[in-house]
Amino acid sequence: MVDYRACPKCRGDMHTRRDTFGDFKECIQCGLMQDLELQKNAESLAVGADAGRKKGEAA
């Protein structure tokens, strides 16, 4: 899948790929690579940290 103008570095086109280490996006123009698993894990960690806190408890 290609995401047009999605590269944060050069505003180039990002292509979703997979290798033995997992899924990632790679910019066709500049070669920037972003792991997709790390993004998913970071989102789930942020949600999990909030879930453990009691109502009214400060961060």
Distance bins in CASP14 RR format, pairs under 12 A and 6 or more apart:
PFRMAT RR
TARGET T0000
AUTHOR 0000-0000-0000
RMODE 2
METHOD distances of the structure
MODEL  1
1 13 0 0 0 0 0 1 0 0 0 0 0
1 14 0 0 0 0 1 0 0 0 0 0 0
1 15 1 0 0 1 0 0 0 0 0 0 0
1 16 1 0 1 0 0 0 0 0 0 0 0
1 17 0 0 0 0 1 0 0 0 0 0 0
1 18 0 0 0 0 0 1 0 0 0 0 0
1 23 0 0 0 0 0 1 0 0 0 0 0
1 25 0 0 0 0 1 0 0 0 0 0 0
1 26 0 0 0 0 0 1 0 0 0 0 0
1 36 0 0 0 0 0 1 0 0 0 0 0
2 12 0 0 0 0 0 1 0 0 0 0 0
2 13 1 0 1 0 0 0 0 0 0 0 0
2 14 1 0 0 1 0 0 0 0 0 0 0
2 15 1 0 1 0 0 0 0 0 0 0 0
2 16 1 0 0 1 0 0 0 0 0 0 0
2 17 0 0 0 0 0 1 0 0 0 0 0
2 25 0 0 0 0 1 0 0 0 0 0 0
2 26 0 0 0 0 0 1 0 0 0 0 0
2 27 0 0 0 0 0 1 0 0 0 0 0
2 28 1 0 0 1 0 0 0 0 0 0 0
2 29 0 0 0 0 0 1 0 0 0 0 0
3 11 0 0 0 0 0 1 0 0 0 0 0
3 12 0 0 0 0 1 0 0 0 0 0 0
3 13 1 0 0 1 0 0 0 0 0 0 0
3 14 1 0 1 0 0 0 0 0 0 0 0
3 15 1 0 0 1 0 0 0 0 0 0 0
3 16 1 0 0 1 0 0 0 0 0 0 0
3 25 1 0 0 1 0 0 0 0 0 0 0
3 26 0 0 0 0 0 1 0 0 0 0 0
3 27 0 0 0 0 1 0 0 0 0 0 0
3 28 0 0 0 0 0 1 0 0 0 0 0
3 34 0 0 0 0 0 1 0 0 0 0 0
3 36 0 0 0 0 0 1 0 0 0 0 0
4 11 0 0 0 0 1 0 0 0 0 0 0
4 12 1 0 0 1 0 0 0 0 0 0 0
4 13 1 0 1 0 0 0 0 0 0 0 0
4 14 0 0 0 0 1 0 0 0 0 0 0
4 15 0 0 0 0 0 1 0 0 0 0 0
4 27 0 0 0 0 0 1 0 0 0 0 0
4 28 0 0 0 0 1 0 0 0 0 0 0
4 29 0 0 0 0 0 1 0 0 0 0 0
5 11 1 0 1 0 0 0 0 0 0 0 0
5 12 1 0 1 0 0 0 0 0 0 0 0
5 13 1 0 0 1 0 0 0 0 0 0 0
5 14 0 0 0 0 1 0 0 0 0 0 0
5 27 0 0 0 0 0 1 0 0 0 0 0
5 28 0 0 0 0 0 1 0 0 0 0 0
5 29 0 0 0 0 0 1 0 0 0 0 0
6 12 1 0 0 1 0 0 0 0 0 0 0
6 13 1 0 0 1 0 0 0 0 0 0 0
6 14 1 0 1 0 0 0 0 0 0 0 0
6 15 0 0 0 0 1 0 0 0 0 0 0
6 16 0 0 0 0 0 1 0 0 0 0 0
6 25 1 0 0 1 0 0 0 0 0 0 0
6 26 0 0 0 0 0 1 0 0 0 0 0
6 27 0 0 0 0 1 0 0 0 0 0 0
6 28 0 0 0 0 0 1 0 0 0 0 0
6 29 0 0 0 0 0 1 0 0 0 0 0
6 32 0 0 0 0 0 1 0 0 0 0 0
6 34 0 0 0 0 1 0 0 0 0 0 0
7 13 1 0 0 1 0 0 0 0 0 0 0
7 14 1 0 1 0 0 0 0 0 0 0 0
7 15 0 0 0 0 0 1 0 0 0 0 0
7 25 0 0 0 0 1 0 0 0 0 0 0
7 26 0 0 0 0 1 0 0 0 0 0 0
7 27 1 0 1 0 0 0 0 0 0 0 0
7 28 0 0 0 0 1 0 0 0 0 0 0
7 29 1 0 0 1 0 0 0 0 0 0 0
7 30 1 0 0 1 0 0 0 0 0 0 0
7 31 0 0 0 0 1 0 0 0 0 0 0
7 32 1 0 1 0 0 0 0 0 0 0 0
7 33 0 0 0 0 0 1 0 0 0 0 0
7 34 0 0 0 0 1 0 0 0 0 0 0
8 14 0 0 0 0 1 0 0 0 0 0 0
8 25 0 0 0 0 0 1 0 0 0 0 0
8 27 0 0 0 0 1 0 0 0 0 0 0
8 30 0 0 0 0 0 1 0 0 0 0 0
8 32 1 0 0 1 0 0 0 0 0 0 0
8 33 0 0 0 0 0 1 0 0 0 0 0
8 34 0 0 0 0 1 0 0 0 0 0 0
9 25 0 0 0 0 0 1 0 0 0 0 0
9 26 0 0 0 0 0 1 0 0 0 0 0
9 27 1 0 0 1 0 0 0 0 0 0 0
9 29 0 0 0 0 1 0 0 0 0 0 0
9 30 1 0 1 0 0 0 0 0 0 0 0
9 31 0 0 0 0 1 0 0 0 0 0 0
9 32 1 0 1 0 0 0 0 0 0 0 0
9 33 0 0 0 0 0 1 0 0 0 0 0
9 34 0 0 0 0 1 0 0 0 0 0 0
10 27 1 0 0 1 0 0 0 0 0 0 0
10 28 0 0 0 0 1 0 0 0 0 0 0
10 29 1 0 1 0 0 0 0 0 0 0 0
10 30 1 0 1 0 0 0 0 0 0 0 0
10 31 0 0 0 0 1 0 0 0 0 0 0
10 32 1 0 0 1 0 0 0 0 0 0 0
11 27 0 0 0 0 1 0 0 0 0 0 0
11 28 0 0 0 0 0 1 0 0 0 0 0
11 29 0 0 0 0 1 0 0 0 0 0 0
11 30 0 0 0 0 1 0 0 0 0 0 0
11 32 0 0 0 0 0 1 0 0 0 0 0
12 25 0 0 0 0 0 1 0 0 0 0 0
12 26 0 0 0 0 0 1 0 0 0 0 0
12 27 1 0 1 0 0 0 0 0 0 0 0
12 28 1 0 0 1 0 0 0 0 0 0 0
12 29 1 0 1 0 0 0 0 0 0 0 0
12 30 1 0 0 1 0 0 0 0 0 0 0
12 31 0 0 0 0 1 0 0 0 0 0 0
12 32 0 0 0 0 1 0 0 0 0 0 0
13 25 0 0 0 0 0 1 0 0 0 0 0
13 26 0 0 0 0 1 0 0 0 0 0 0
13 27 1 0 0 1 0 0 0 0 0 0 0
13 28 1 0 1 0 0 0 0 0 0 0 0
13 29 1 0 0 1 0 0 0 0 0 0 0
13 30 0 0 0 0 0 1 0 0 0 0 0
13 31 0 0 0 0 0 1 0 0 0 0 0
13 32 0 0 0 0 0 1 0 0 0 0 0
14 24 0 0 0 0 1 0 0 0 0 0 0
14 25 1 0 1 0 0 0 0 0 0 0 0
14 26 1 0 0 1 0 0 0 0 0 0 0
14 27 1 0 1 0 0 0 0 0 0 0 0
14 28 1 0 0 1 0 0 0 0 0 0 0
14 29 0 0 0 0 1 0 0 0 0 0 0
14 30 0 0 0 0 0 1 0 0 0 0 0
14 31 0 0 0 0 1 0 0 0 0 0 0
14 32 0 0 0 0 1 0 0 0 0 0 0
14 33 0 0 0 0 1 0 0 0 0 0 0
14 34 1 0 0 1 0 0 0 0 0 0 0
14 36 0 0 0 0 0 1 0 0 0 0 0
15 23 0 0 0 0 0 1 0 0 0 0 0
15 24 0 0 0 0 1 0 0 0 0 0 0
15 25 1 0 0 1 0 0 0 0 0 0 0
15 26 1 0 1 0 0 0 0 0 0 0 0
15 27 1 0 0 1 0 0 0 0 0 0 0
15 28 1 0 1 0 0 0 0 0 0 0 0
15 29 0 0 0 0 0 1 0 0 0 0 0
15 31 0 0 0 0 1 0 0 0 0 0 0
15 32 0 0 0 0 0 1 0 0 0 0 0
15 33 0 0 0 0 0 1 0 0 0 0 0
15 34 0 0 0 0 0 1 0 0 0 0 0
16 22 0 0 0 0 0 1 0 0 0 0 0
16 23 1 0 0 1 0 0 0 0 0 0 0
16 24 1 0 0 1 0 0 0 0 0 0 0
16 25 1 0 1 0 0 0 0 0 0 0 0
16 26 0 0 0 0 1 0 0 0 0 0 0
16 27 0 0 0 0 0 1 0 0 0 0 0
16 28 0 0 0 0 0 1 0 0 0 0 0
16 33 0 0 0 0 0 1 0 0 0 0 0
16 34 0 0 0 0 1 0 0 0 0 0 0
16 35 0 0 0 0 0 1 0 0 0 0 0
16 36 1 0 0 1 0 0 0 0 0 0 0
16 39 0 0 0 0 0 1 0 0 0 0 0
17 23 1 0 0 1 0 0 0 0 0 0 0
17 24 1 0 1 0 0 0 0 0 0 0 0
17 25 1 0 0 1 0 0 0 0 0 0 0
17 26 1 0 1 0 0 0 0 0 0 0 0
17 27 0 0 0 0 0 1 0 0 0 0 0
17 28 0 0 0 0 0 1 0 0 0 0 0
17 31 0 0 0 0 0 1 0 0 0 0 0
17 33 0 0 0 0 1 0 0 0 0 0 0
17 34 0 0 0 0 0 1 0 0 0 0 0
17 35 0 0 0 0 0 1 0 0 0 0 0
17 36 0 0 0 0 1 0 0 0 0 0 0
18 24 1 0 0 1 0 0 0 0 0 0 0
18 25 0 0 0 0 0 1 0 0 0 0 0
18 26 0 0 0 0 0 1 0 0 0 0 0
18 35 0 0 0 0 0 1 0 0 0 0 0
18 36 0 0 0 0 1 0 0 0 0 0 0
18 37 0 0 0 0 0 1 0 0 0 0 0
19 26 0 0 0 0 0 1 0 0 0 0 0
19 33 0 0 0 0 0 1 0 0 0 0 0
19 35 0 0 0 0 0 1 0 0 0 0 0
19 36 0 0 0 0 0 1 0 0 0 0 0
19 37 0 0 0 0 0 1 0 0 0 0 0
21 33 0 0 0 0 0 1 0 0 0 0 0
21 35 1 0 0 1 0 0 0 0 0 0 0
21 36 0 0 0 0 0 1 0 0 0 0 0
21 37 0 0 0 0 1 0 0 0 0 0 0
21 38 0 0 0 0 0 1 0 0 0 0 0
22 33 0 0 0 0 0 1 0 0 0 0 0
22 34 0 0 0 0 0 1 0 0 0 0 0
22 35 1 0 0 1 0 0 0 0 0 0 0
22 36 1 0 0 1 0 0 0 0 0 0 0
22 37 1 0 0 1 0 0 0 0 0 0 0
22 38 0 0 0 0 0 1 0 0 0 0 0
22 40 0 0 0 0 0 1 0 0 0 0 0
22 41 0 0 0 0 0 1 0 0 0 0 0
23 33 0 0 0 0 0 1 0 0 0 0 0
23 34 0 0 0 0 1 0 0 0 0 0 0
23 35 1 0 0 1 0 0 0 0 0 0 0
23 36 1 0 1 0 0 0 0 0 0 0 0
23 37 1 0 0 1 0 0 0 0 0 0 0
23 38 0 0 0 0 0 1 0 0 0 0 0
23 39 0 0 0 0 1 0 0 0 0 0 0
23 40 0 0 0 0 1 0 0 0 0 0 0
24 31 0 0 0 0 0 1 0 0 0 0 0
24 32 0 0 0 0 0 1 0 0 0 0 0
24 33 1 0 1 0 0 0 0 0 0 0 0
24 34 1 0 0 1 0 0 0 0 0 0 0
24 35 1 0 1 0 0 0 0 0 0 0 0
24 36 1 0 1 0 0 0 0 0 0 0 0
24 37 0 0 0 0 1 0 0 0 0 0 0
24 38 0 0 0 0 1 0 0 0 0 0 0
24 39 0 0 0 0 1 0 0 0 0 0 0
24 40 0 0 0 0 0 1 0 0 0 0 0
25 31 0 0 0 0 0 1 0 0 0 0 0
25 32 0 0 0 0 1 0 0 0 0 0 0
25 33 1 0 0 1 0 0 0 0 0 0 0
25 34 1 0 1 0 0 0 0 0 0 0 0
25 35 0 0 0 0 1 0 0 0 0 0 0
25 36 1 0 0 1 0 0 0 0 0 0 0
25 37 0 0 0 0 0 1 0 0 0 0 0
25 38 0 0 0 0 0 1 0 0 0 0 0
25 39 0 0 0 0 1 0 0 0 0 0 0
26 32 1 0 0 1 0 0 0 0 0 0 0
26 33 1 0 1 0 0 0 0 0 0 0 0
26 34 0 0 0 0 1 0 0 0 0 0 0
26 35 0 0 0 0 0 1 0 0 0 0 0
26 36 0 0 0 0 0 1 0 0 0 0 0
27 33 1 0 0 1 0 0 0 0 0 0 0
27 34 0 0 0 0 1 0 0 0 0 0 0
34 40 0 0 0 0 0 1 0 0 0 0 0
34 42 0 0 0 0 0 1 0 0 0 0 0
35 41 0 0 0 0 1 0 0 0 0 0 0
35 42 0 0 0 0 0 1 0 0 0 0 0
36 42 0 0 0 0 0 1 0 0 0 0 0
36 43 0 0 0 0 0 1 0 0 0 0 0
37 43 0 0 0 0 0 1 0 0 0 0 0
37 44 0 0 0 0 0 1 0 0 0 0 0
38 44 0 0 0 0 0 1 0 0 0 0 0
38 45 0 0 0 0 0 1 0 0 0 0 0
39 45 0 0 0 0 0 1 0 0 0 0 0
39 46 0 0 0 0 0 1 0 0 0 0 0
40 46 0 0 0 0 0 1 0 0 0 0 0
40 47 0 0 0 0 0 1 0 0 0 0 0
41 47 0 0 0 0 0 1 0 0 0 0 0
41 48 0 0 0 0 0 1 0 0 0 0 0
42 48 0 0 0 0 0 1 0 0 0 0 0
42 49 0 0 0 0 0 1 0 0 0 0 0
43 49 0 0 0 0 0 1 0 0 0 0 0
43 50 0 0 0 0 0 1 0 0 0 0 0
44 50 0 0 0 0 0 1 0 0 0 0 0
44 51 0 0 0 0 0 1 0 0 0 0 0
45 51 0 0 0 0 0 1 0 0 0 0 0
45 52 0 0 0 0 0 1 0 0 0 0 0
46 52 0 0 0 0 0 1 0 0 0 0 0
46 59 0 0 0 0 0 1 0 0 0 0 0
47 53 0 0 0 0 0 1 0 0 0 0 0
49 57 0 0 0 0 0 1 0 0 0 0 0
49 59 0 0 0 0 1 0 0 0 0 0 0
50 56 0 0 0 0 0 1 0 0 0 0 0
50 57 0 0 0 0 0 1 0 0 0 0 0
50 59 0 0 0 0 1 0 0 0 0 0 0
51 57 0 0 0 0 0 1 0 0 0 0 0
52 59 0 0 0 0 0 1 0 0 0 0 0
53 59 1 0 0 1 0 0 0 0 0 0 0
END
